[in-house]
Amino acid sequence: MSISIKKNLLYGLFISLFVFILTGCASEEETSNDNQENSNNTEKSEEDGPLQFEMMAGLFSEVPDMDNEFFSTLQEETKAELEMIWVPDAEYDTRFDLVLASGDIPEVIWQIDFTKPTLLQSIDQGAFWDLAPFLGDFSEFPNLKNNLTPGVWDYVTRDGQIWGVPRSRALIEPGIKMRKDWLEKYDIPIPTTLEEYKEALSVIADNDPSGQGTIGIAEGVNGPLMIAFGAATPTYNEEGGMIKDILTPQYTDMVEWLNGLYEEGLIAEEFSGLNGFQKQDMLRSGRLASYTYSIYRDFPWTEDIKKVQPEGELMTLPPLEGPGGHTALLATGSSGAFYISKKVPEEKVMKILQYFEKTASEEMTELAYYGVEGVHHEVKDGMKVLNDLGTEQINTTSMQPFTPAYKKWAEVHYPGVSKEENLAKQEEVKGYEELGKQNPFDWLYSSTWVNVWPNYQSEFDSKVTQAIVGDISMEEFKAYVEELRNDPEIKQAFEEFAASYEPYKERELSLDSE
């Protein structure tokens, strides 16, 4: 082959290779541009699309259909897609602790107890976002600032840091219920004191109107009793420490009173092993004379009782006078708070807070309680009344993803009854406004208590039960509590509680709001 031919072939090869490279680069650039465009479209789609996040919350009914009319409206109005992790109420505390221990915390998690040791320990260990830098002066969150229960942010704030988004709840909430029809059947006057209450339980249990072995109550210690015995009244030791409510002499007096009820057969023998659902089932099936829970439940639970006992009717007793106050416990004004996991990116934290800002609006709060007009409720005499679909879809469970605005009568009124019936119930519990008191230990903080008390919690709970059922004498129980009160670390916790309480000494609650 001649040299000229060789040169031409070599030249042609270079030309072909050059063209191939140019073509490849152009193709690569086109692909890169396509990928960039697709990426931009994806980002734009995510910005314009709904906010997706997971939330762990309590389940108080059947697992709801997230595509039903109620939840579809919630998600459409808030532009959110909720990935709910529903945990049955009876199992929630255990599951909550397991989740925290695993470190695999959902993006948003609910807890009703602001002072739960495992929660506070996880906060100290950096498991959750401090929301103060995001919320700032609340100028971007006017609903969260102005619509929630007055003072509720105090419960999730410590040293200028905000650890959760509180959920508003009415202050007038729990009440001691009683079978009104049984009081009338045996000509028992409506009790006004704890001793009259005990006598009424005794008469009813002795006559066994249910024919099933009627039981007085199925619970031991509860909040209204603690208020009535003065266990929540600030009590100080010689060093000036504020004694934790459950270690006060007044609490021991309450345990002794409950022991008296148990000895007379007025408390279910298995009470300590029953969960909330089981106790409620005993009431709704017509076996219990009395139970303590949210006041509005008088209405739906009366309907349940009537299915087995047509004359059945529940009422909420007026505040009963006890040795240290009345059974008029004012709630914290919150059903816990939402905490945002530190695994959530900063920009998404802000979006989640904006979701909660929307649910705290008056409009979304109305949706939480009544759903959509014409779909879930009708307006009668100026009051929203739930229809069958509303009763089916709107309940305590459906309320869980909300941080609703404060409504004074939310736990007294029931949307499934008439205006007259709600006003009558409101009149029935009017004494709560005048006599009601909060338990400051529902929000007071002591780092020492958080660290030390878990070592005693199980043993203490066991001792309380043993004292109520008589497995140990009251003298033994009193000596046990006295020993705890004198423990140096627990004394240190008392001092911290006293310091924590100082800002709240002059605190006054305003109940006037709708």
C-alpha positions as CSV (number, residue, x, y, z in Angstrom):
1,M,0.0,0.0,0.0
2,S,1.3,3.4,-0.9
3,I,2.2,6.0,1.6
4,S,-0.4,8.4,0.2
5,I,-3.2,5.8,0.7
6,K,-2.0,5.1,4.2
7,K,-2.1,8.8,4.9
8,N,-5.6,9.1,3.6
9,L,-6.9,6.1,5.7
10,L,-5.2,7.5,8.8
11,Y,-6.8,10.9,8.1
12,G,-10.2,9.3,7.6
13,L,-9.9,7.4,10.9
14,F,-9.1,10.7,12.7
15,I,-12.1,12.4,11.1
16,S,-14.4,9.5,12.1
17,L,-13.1,9.4,15.6
18,F,-13.5,13.2,15.9
19,V,-17.1,13.0,14.7
20,F,-17.8,10.1,17.1
21,I,-16.5,12.1,20.0
22,L,-18.5,15.2,19.1
23,T,-21.6,13.1,18.6
24,G,-21.1,11.4,22.0
25,C,-20.5,14.7,23.8
26,A,-23.6,16.2,22.2
27,S,-25.6,13.1,23.2
28,E,-24.2,13.2,26.7
29,E,-24.9,16.9,27.1
30,E,-28.5,16.3,25.9
31,T,-28.9,13.5,28.4
32,S,-27.5,15.6,31.1
33,N,-29.9,18.4,30.2
34,D,-32.8,16.0,30.2
35,N,-31.7,14.6,33.6
36,Q,-31.4,18.2,35.0
37,E,-34.8,19.1,33.6
38,N,-36.3,15.9,35.1
39,S,-34.7,16.7,38.4
40,N,-36.0,20.2,38.3
41,N,-39.5,19.0,37.5
42,T,-39.3,16.5,40.4
43,E,-38.2,19.2,42.8
44,K,-40.9,21.5,41.5
45,S,-43.4,18.6,41.9
46,E,-42.3,18.0,45.5
47,E,-42.6,21.7,46.3
48,D,-46.1,22.0,44.7
49,G,-47.3,18.6,45.9
50,P,-48.6,17.6,49.3
51,L,-46.4,17.4,52.4
52,Q,-45.8,13.8,53.3
53,F,-44.8,12.9,56.8
54,E,-45.3,10.0,59.3
55,M,-47.0,10.5,62.6
56,M,-47.4,8.1,65.6
57,A,-50.5,8.8,67.6
58,G,-53.1,7.1,69.8
59,L,-55.9,4.9,68.6
60,F,-59.1,5.1,70.5
61,S,-61.4,3.3,68.1
62,E,-61.2,1.1,65.1
63,V,-58.4,2.0,62.7
64,P,-59.9,4.7,60.4
65,D,-59.9,4.8,56.7
66,M,-57.5,7.6,55.7
67,D,-59.4,8.0,52.4
68,N,-62.8,8.6,54.1
69,E,-64.7,11.9,53.8
70,F,-63.2,13.3,57.0
71,F,-59.6,12.5,56.5
72,S,-59.7,13.3,52.8
73,T,-60.9,16.8,53.7
74,L,-58.3,17.3,56.3
75,Q,-55.5,16.3,54.0
76,E,-56.9,18.3,51.1
77,E,-57.2,21.5,53.2
78,T,-53.7,21.1,54.7
79,K,-52.1,19.9,51.5
80,A,-50.6,17.0,53.5
81,E,-50.5,13.2,53.1
82,L,-50.4,11.7,56.6
83,E,-48.7,8.4,57.1
84,M,-50.3,7.5,60.4
85,I,-48.8,4.9,62.8
86,W,-51.9,4.1,64.9
87,V,-51.1,2.6,68.3
88,P,-54.0,1.4,70.6
89,D,-54.4,3.6,73.6
90,A,-53.9,0.7,76.1
91,E,-50.5,-0.1,74.5
92,Y,-49.3,3.4,73.8
93,D,-47.0,4.0,76.7
94,T,-45.2,0.7,76.2
95,R,-44.9,1.2,72.5
96,F,-43.7,4.8,73.0
97,D,-40.9,3.7,75.3
98,L,-39.8,0.9,72.9
99,V,-39.7,3.3,70.0
100,L,-37.6,5.8,71.9
101,A,-35.3,3.0,73.1
102,S,-34.8,1.8,69.5
103,G,-33.8,5.2,68.2
104,D,-36.0,4.7,65.2
105,I,-38.4,7.5,66.0
106,P,-41.1,8.5,63.5
107,E,-40.9,12.0,62.1
108,V,-43.6,13.2,64.5
109,I,-44.6,11.4,67.7
110,W,-47.3,12.2,70.2
111,Q,-47.1,11.9,74.0
112,I,-49.8,13.0,76.4
113,D,-47.6,13.2,79.5
114,F,-45.3,16.2,79.4
115,T,-43.3,14.8,82.4
116,K,-42.8,11.3,81.2
117,P,-39.2,10.3,82.2
118,T,-38.4,8.5,79.0
119,L,-39.6,11.5,76.9
120,L,-37.5,14.0,79.0
121,Q,-34.5,11.7,78.8
122,S,-34.8,11.5,75.0
123,I,-35.1,15.3,74.8
124,D,-31.9,15.7,76.9
125,Q,-30.2,13.2,74.6
126,G,-31.0,15.2,71.5
127,A,-33.6,13.0,70.0
128,F,-36.0,15.9,69.1
129,W,-35.7,19.3,67.5
130,D,-35.7,22.4,69.7
131,L,-38.5,24.3,67.9
132,A,-37.8,27.8,69.3
133,P,-35.5,28.8,66.4
134,F,-38.2,27.8,63.9
135,L,-41.1,29.4,65.7
136,G,-39.2,32.6,66.5
137,D,-41.6,35.3,67.6
138,F,-44.5,33.3,66.2
139,S,-45.1,36.0,63.6
140,E,-45.4,33.2,61.0
141,F,-47.6,31.1,63.3
142,P,-50.4,33.4,64.6
143,N,-52.8,30.4,65.1
144,L,-50.3,28.6,67.3
145,K,-49.7,31.8,69.2
146,N,-53.2,33.0,69.7
147,N,-55.6,30.1,69.4
148,L,-54.2,27.5,71.8
149,T,-55.1,27.1,75.5
150,P,-53.6,30.1,77.4
151,G,-50.4,29.1,79.0
152,V,-50.1,25.8,77.2
153,W,-46.7,26.6,75.6
154,D,-45.3,26.6,79.2
155,Y,-45.6,22.9,79.3
156,V,-43.2,22.2,76.4
157,T,-40.8,25.1,77.2
158,R,-37.6,24.8,79.3
159,D,-34.8,27.3,79.5
160,G,-36.0,29.1,76.4
161,Q,-36.1,25.9,74.4
162,I,-39.4,24.6,72.9
163,W,-39.6,20.8,72.6
164,G,-43.1,20.1,71.3
165,V,-46.2,21.5,69.7
166,P,-49.0,21.3,72.3
167,R,-52.5,20.2,71.5
168,S,-55.3,22.3,73.0
169,R,-58.0,20.7,75.1
170,A,-60.7,22.0,77.3
171,L,-59.8,22.8,81.0
172,I,-63.2,21.4,82.2
173,E,-62.8,17.8,81.2
174,P,-62.8,14.9,83.6
175,G,-65.7,14.2,85.9
176,I,-67.0,11.4,88.1
177,K,-70.0,9.7,86.3
178,M,-72.7,7.8,88.0
179,R,-75.8,5.9,87.0
180,K,-78.5,8.5,87.5
181,D,-81.3,5.9,87.0
182,W,-79.9,3.8,89.8
183,L,-79.7,6.8,92.1
184,E,-83.4,7.5,91.4
185,K,-84.4,3.8,91.7
186,Y,-83.1,3.6,95.3
187,D,-84.1,7.2,96.2
188,I,-80.4,8.1,96.8
189,P,-79.8,11.9,96.8
190,I,-77.2,13.1,94.3
191,P,-74.0,12.9,96.3
192,T,-72.2,16.1,97.3
193,T,-69.3,14.7,99.4
194,L,-67.0,11.7,99.0
195,E,-68.6,10.0,101.9
196,E,-72.1,10.4,100.4
197,Y,-70.6,9.0,97.2
198,K,-69.3,6.0,99.0
199,E,-72.6,5.4,100.6
200,A,-74.4,5.6,97.2
201,L,-72.0,3.1,95.7
202,S,-72.6,0.7,98.7
203,V,-76.4,0.9,98.3
204,I,-76.2,0.2,94.5
205,A,-73.7,-2.6,94.8
206,D,-75.7,-4.3,97.6
207,N,-78.9,-4.2,95.5
208,D,-77.2,-5.4,92.3
209,P,-79.5,-3.7,89.8
210,S,-77.6,-5.1,86.8
211,G,-78.1,-8.7,87.9
212,Q,-74.5,-9.3,86.9
213,G,-72.8,-8.6,90.2
214,T,-72.9,-4.8,90.1
215,I,-69.6,-3.1,90.9
216,G,-69.2,0.3,92.3
217,I,-66.0,1.4,90.5
218,A,-63.3,-0.4,88.5
219,E,-60.4,2.1,89.2
220,G,-58.1,3.1,92.0
221,V,-56.3,6.4,92.0
222,N,-57.5,9.1,89.7
223,G,-57.0,12.8,89.2
224,P,-60.2,14.2,90.7
225,L,-59.7,12.1,93.9
226,M,-56.1,13.5,94.2
227,I,-57.5,17.0,94.0
228,A,-60.3,16.3,96.6
229,F,-57.7,14.9,99.1
230,G,-55.3,17.8,98.5
231,A,-52.5,15.7,97.0
232,A,-52.0,18.3,94.3
233,T,-52.0,21.2,96.7
234,P,-48.4,22.5,97.0
235,T,-46.9,20.8,100.1
236,Y,-43.4,21.5,101.4
237,N,-40.9,19.6,103.6
238,E,-38.7,21.1,106.3
239,E,-36.1,22.0,103.8
240,G,-38.5,24.0,101.6
241,G,-38.8,21.3,98.9
242,M,-42.1,20.8,97.2
243,I,-43.1,17.2,97.8
244,K,-44.2,15.3,94.7
245,D,-48.0,14.8,94.7
246,I,-47.8,11.0,95.0
247,L,-45.5,11.2,98.1
248,T,-47.6,13.7,100.1
249,P,-49.4,12.6,103.3
250,Q,-52.7,13.6,101.5
251,Y,-52.0,11.0,98.8
252,T,-51.5,8.3,101.4
253,D,-54.9,9.4,103.0
254,M,-56.5,8.8,99.6
255,V,-55.0,5.4,99.3
256,E,-56.4,4.6,102.7
257,W,-59.8,5.7,101.7
258,L,-59.7,3.5,98.6
259,N,-58.6,0.6,100.8
260,G,-61.9,1.1,102.7
261,L,-63.9,1.0,99.5
262,Y,-62.1,-2.2,98.4
263,E,-62.7,-3.9,101.8
264,E,-66.4,-3.2,101.3
265,G,-66.4,-4.8,97.9
266,L,-67.0,-1.5,96.0
267,I,-63.9,-1.7,93.8
268,A,-63.5,-4.5,91.2
269,E,-61.1,-7.1,92.5
270,E,-59.1,-7.1,89.3
271,F,-59.0,-3.3,89.0
272,S,-55.2,-3.0,88.8
273,G,-55.0,-5.4,85.8
274,L,-57.7,-3.7,83.7
275,N,-56.9,-1.3,80.9
276,G,-59.0,1.7,80.0
277,F,-61.0,-0.1,77.3
278,Q,-61.9,-2.9,79.7
279,K,-63.1,-0.5,82.4
280,Q,-65.2,1.4,79.8
281,D,-66.7,-1.9,78.5
282,M,-67.8,-2.7,82.1
283,L,-69.6,0.6,82.3
284,R,-71.2,0.4,78.9
285,S,-72.3,-3.2,79.5
286,G,-74.2,-2.0,82.6
287,R,-72.0,-3.5,85.4
288,L,-70.5,-0.3,86.8
289,A,-72.2,2.3,89.0
290,S,-69.5,4.9,88.5
291,Y,-66.5,5.8,86.3
292,T,-64.3,8.9,85.8
293,Y,-63.7,10.2,82.3
294,S,-64.4,13.1,79.9
295,I,-67.8,14.7,80.7
296,Y,-69.2,14.6,77.2
297,R,-69.0,10.8,77.2
298,D,-72.2,10.8,79.2
299,F,-74.1,11.0,76.0
300,P,-72.7,8.2,73.8
301,W,-72.1,5.9,76.7
302,T,-75.7,6.4,77.8
303,E,-76.8,5.2,74.4
304,D,-74.6,2.1,74.7
305,I,-76.0,1.3,78.1
306,K,-79.6,1.7,76.9
307,K,-78.9,-1.2,74.4
308,V,-78.7,-3.6,77.4
309,Q,-80.6,-1.6,80.0
310,P,-83.2,0.6,78.4
311,E,-83.6,2.8,81.5
312,G,-79.9,3.4,81.9
313,E,-78.7,7.0,82.1
314,L,-75.3,8.5,83.0
315,M,-74.8,11.8,84.7
316,T,-71.7,13.7,85.9
317,L,-71.7,14.4,89.6
318,P,-71.2,17.9,90.8
319,P,-67.7,18.5,92.4
320,L,-67.7,16.3,95.5
321,E,-66.2,17.7,98.7
322,G,-63.3,15.8,100.2
323,P,-60.9,16.4,103.0
324,G,-58.6,18.6,101.0
325,G,-60.7,20.1,98.2
326,H,-63.3,19.0,95.7
327,T,-63.3,16.5,92.8
328,A,-63.0,19.3,90.3
329,L,-59.8,18.7,88.5
330,L,-59.1,21.2,85.8
331,A,-57.1,19.5,83.0
332,T,-53.8,21.0,81.8
333,G,-55.7,22.4,78.9
334,S,-53.8,20.1,76.6
335,S,-53.9,16.5,75.5
336,G,-50.1,16.3,75.2
337,A,-47.9,17.5,72.4
338,F,-46.2,16.5,69.2
339,Y,-42.5,16.1,69.1
340,I,-40.5,16.3,65.9
341,S,-37.7,13.8,65.5
342,K,-34.2,15.1,64.9
343,K,-33.9,12.9,61.8
344,V,-36.3,15.3,60.0
345,P,-34.4,17.8,57.8
346,E,-34.6,21.4,58.9
347,E,-36.6,22.6,55.9
348,K,-39.2,19.9,56.5
349,V,-39.5,20.8,60.2
350,M,-40.7,24.2,59.0
351,K,-43.3,22.6,56.7
352,I,-44.6,20.3,59.5
353,L,-45.0,23.3,61.8
354,Q,-46.9,25.1,59.0
355,Y,-49.2,22.0,58.9
356,F,-49.9,22.3,62.7
357,E,-50.4,26.1,62.2
358,K,-53.2,25.2,59.7
359,T,-54.9,22.7,62.1
360,A,-54.9,25.3,64.9
361,S,-57.1,27.6,62.8
362,E,-60.8,28.1,63.8
363,E,-61.9,26.6,60.5
364,M,-59.9,23.4,60.9
365,T,-60.9,23.1,64.6
366,E,-64.5,23.2,63.5
367,L,-63.7,20.4,61.0
368,A,-62.1,18.4,63.8
369,Y,-65.2,18.6,66.0
370,Y,-68.0,18.6,63.4
371,G,-66.6,17.7,60.0
372,V,-68.2,19.1,56.8
373,E,-71.7,20.6,56.9
374,G,-74.1,18.4,54.9
375,V,-71.7,15.5,55.0
376,H,-71.0,15.0,58.7
377,H,-73.4,17.4,60.4
378,E,-76.5,19.5,60.0
379,V,-77.2,22.8,61.7
380,K,-80.3,22.7,64.0
381,D,-81.3,25.6,66.3
382,G,-77.9,27.2,65.6
383,M,-76.0,24.2,66.8
384,K,-74.1,21.7,64.7
385,V,-75.4,18.2,65.2
386,L,-73.6,15.1,63.8
387,N,-75.4,12.8,61.5
388,D,-74.7,9.0,61.3
389,L,-71.7,9.5,59.1
390,G,-70.3,12.2,61.4
391,T,-70.8,9.9,64.4
392,E,-69.0,7.2,62.6
393,Q,-66.0,9.2,61.3
394,I,-65.5,11.9,64.0
395,N,-64.2,10.8,67.4
396,T,-61.2,10.9,69.6
397,T,-59.1,9.0,67.1
398,S,-59.9,11.4,64.2
399,M,-58.8,14.3,66.4
400,Q,-55.3,13.0,66.8
401,P,-53.6,14.6,63.9
402,F,-54.8,18.1,65.0
403,T,-53.4,20.8,67.2
404,P,-56.9,22.3,67.6
405,A,-57.9,25.7,68.9
406,Y,-59.1,26.0,72.5
407,K,-62.8,25.5,73.1
408,K,-64.2,25.9,76.6
409,W,-67.0,23.4,76.4
410,A,-65.4,20.9,74.0
411,E,-65.3,18.1,76.6
412,V,-68.8,18.9,77.9
413,H,-70.8,19.4,74.7
414,Y,-71.5,16.4,72.5
415,P,-72.3,17.2,68.8
416,G,-74.6,14.2,68.5
417,V,-77.3,15.7,70.8
418,S,-79.5,18.8,70.8
419,K,-78.6,22.3,72.0
420,E,-80.9,21.9,75.0
421,E,-79.2,18.7,76.1
422,N,-75.8,20.3,75.8
423,L,-76.8,23.4,77.8
424,A,-78.3,21.1,80.5
425,K,-75.0,19.2,80.7
426,Q,-73.2,22.6,80.9
427,E,-75.4,23.6,83.8
428,E,-74.8,20.2,85.5
429,V,-71.0,20.9,85.7
430,K,-71.0,24.6,86.3
431,G,-69.4,24.1,89.7
432,Y,-66.1,23.1,88.0
433,E,-65.5,26.7,87.0
434,E,-65.6,28.0,90.6
435,L,-64.0,25.0,92.4
436,G,-61.7,23.5,89.8
437,K,-58.0,23.2,90.4
438,Q,-55.0,22.0,88.3
439,N,-52.3,19.6,89.4
440,P,-49.0,21.6,88.9
441,F,-47.1,18.3,88.7
442,D,-48.7,17.7,85.3
443,W,-46.0,20.1,84.0
444,L,-43.4,20.8,86.7
445,Y,-39.9,19.6,85.8
446,S,-37.1,18.2,87.9
447,S,-34.0,16.6,86.2
448,T,-33.2,14.7,89.4
449,W,-36.7,13.2,89.5
450,V,-36.5,12.2,85.8
451,N,-33.3,10.3,86.5
452,V,-34.1,8.8,89.9
453,W,-37.8,8.0,89.9
454,P,-37.7,5.3,87.2
455,N,-35.8,3.2,89.8
456,Y,-38.8,3.3,92.1
457,Q,-41.8,3.6,89.8
458,S,-42.7,-0.1,89.4
459,E,-42.2,-0.8,93.1
460,F,-44.2,2.3,94.1
461,D,-47.1,1.4,91.8
462,S,-47.1,-2.1,93.2
463,K,-47.1,-0.8,96.8
464,V,-50.1,1.4,96.1
465,T,-52.1,-1.5,94.7
466,Q,-51.0,-3.8,97.6
467,A,-52.2,-1.1,100.1
468,I,-55.5,-0.7,98.4
469,V,-56.3,-4.4,98.3
470,G,-54.9,-5.0,101.8
471,D,-51.8,-7.1,100.9
472,I,-49.8,-4.7,103.0
473,S,-51.1,-2.7,106.0
474,M,-51.5,1.1,105.7
475,E,-48.8,1.4,108.4
476,E,-46.3,-0.4,106.1
477,F,-47.3,1.8,103.2
478,K,-46.9,5.0,105.2
479,A,-43.5,3.8,106.4
480,Y,-42.5,3.0,102.8
481,V,-43.6,6.5,101.6
482,E,-41.8,8.2,104.5
483,E,-38.6,6.4,103.5
484,L,-38.9,7.6,99.9
485,R,-39.5,11.2,101.1
486,N,-36.3,11.1,103.1
487,D,-34.2,9.7,100.3
488,P,-31.5,12.4,99.6
489,E,-31.9,12.3,95.8
490,I,-35.7,12.6,96.0
491,K,-35.3,15.5,98.5
492,Q,-33.1,17.1,95.8
493,A,-35.9,16.6,93.3
494,F,-38.4,18.3,95.8
495,E,-36.1,21.4,95.8
496,E,-36.0,21.4,92.1
497,F,-39.8,21.2,91.9
498,A,-40.1,24.1,94.3
499,A,-37.8,26.2,92.1
500,S,-39.8,25.1,89.0
501,Y,-43.1,26.1,90.6
502,E,-42.0,29.7,91.4
503,P,-43.0,31.2,88.1
504,Y,-46.5,29.6,88.4
505,K,-47.4,30.6,91.9
506,E,-49.6,33.5,90.8
507,R,-50.9,31.7,87.8
508,E,-54.6,32.2,87.1
509,L,-56.5,30.4,84.5
510,S,-59.1,32.0,82.3
511,L,-61.8,29.6,81.2
512,D,-63.8,32.1,79.2
513,S,-63.3,31.2,75.6
514,E,-65.0,29.4,72.8
